[in-house]
Amino acid sequence: MKFAFHVSPNEQQKHASTQQIMRDLTIALGVVFLCSLAYYAISYGVNYALQEIILLAASLVTTFVCEAIFAKVKKIDIKEFITHSFGWVTALILVMMCPVNISVYAVIIATVFAIVIGRLVFGGFGNNIYNPAAVGRAVIFASFSGAVTNLTTSATPTGVLASSFRWMPGSAEALESFLDTTGGWFGLAMGTYPGAIGETFSIAIILVGIFLIVRNVIDWRMPAVYLGTIFIITFFIAIFSGIQPYGVIPGWLWYPMLHLLTGGVIFGAFFMLTDPVTIPTVPAGRVFFAACAAVITVLIRMKGNLPEGCLYSILIMNTFTPMIEQALDAPQFEQKKKAIIMSACALVLGLGVAFYASSTIRPVKGARNVGEETAMVITQTEQEDLA
């Protein structure tokens, strides 16, 4: 990643207003949500689409009620406060981080934590230090692991990889066994499988993400560095572990792609990692933030007790945002030197994780009876996708 540093005077760039940013973000999230509605309605029935709508409605109503109470207590105009707090964006992201079979009451409680604890206690929009939607989703994972309804009949791909393969299907036979549960590479790339609502239609997420980048709504460095770092780390894991080819596709290629296309990293890269309030303002700091989040994501996947690490990696790095800002608070040329050192440290850390993971986990070489195993872990894994 090349850092651009300029001495004064700097050329001014066009920046979208907060209203424009939130409008475009709402449109992008709405497109992904509609794609998910279409997928579940066509593939599983209208009840699934109805469940999604109910979840979103419950989250939105809870958001507006919490913000109205806060505005009333603070003696602020309720309509004005709700209009400029953009709580519906948090509600949209939170719902799409959840599986379609989550219970309504769990989403309501998660929304209360996301809005009240994740945002309002800090003073409202623009003052929070943690991603509010991630705070709400973490509450569901920690306290409502059984809050699922009986709508789906199969475990998610992340649950299968974590429980059956420990994220290391090391042979063509093992990979084929896993791909049978997702509809092959095409199904994996499209995201057309049960899981978190925001995992559905990965291609759509990428396309709307590009739209947001073009519109200057999100910083392109964040998803590019985050996904790129995940690819690099898993590339070296494949090399160190000796993962076998899959047909003509070498192991060092299909294994990183497996990590990128499975789970919530694509949704997290474009819609969670890029939250402008909780990430560094300095471009070099954002690069370091995204790279470290990627390292933590892979580390949790490979060595943690969770099937996914996107959510917690973002919350952990939110904690270090003030420290990153302070470290890079320096004149231009000194800032460039610090940025290079920090990037080198992130690279070394990533390579260390790759070596550690490959030396402590033995790749699964043979096929596994995935169907029987996933039936036993369904109630646990279907609500852990973006944790």
Secondary structure, DSSP 8 states (H G I E B T S, - for coil): -------SS--------HHHHHHHHHHHHHHHHHHHHHHHHHHT-HHHHHHHHHHHHHHHHHHHHHHHHHHHHTT--HHHHHHHH-HHHHHHHHHHTSBTTB-HHHHHHHHHIIIIITTGGGTSTTT-SS-HHHHHHHHHHHH-TT-B-TT--S--HHHHIIIIITT-B-SHHHHHHHHTTTTHHHHHHHT-SSSBGGGS-HHHHHHHHHHHHHTTSS-THHHHHHHHHHHHHHHHHHHHHT---BTTB-HHHHHHHHHHHSSSHHHIIIIITT-TTTS-SSHHHHHHHHHHHHHHHHHHHHHSSSS--HHHHHHHHHHHHHHHHHHT-S-HHHHHHHHHHHHHHHHHHHHHHHHHHHHHS--B-S---HHHHHHHHHHHHTT-TT-
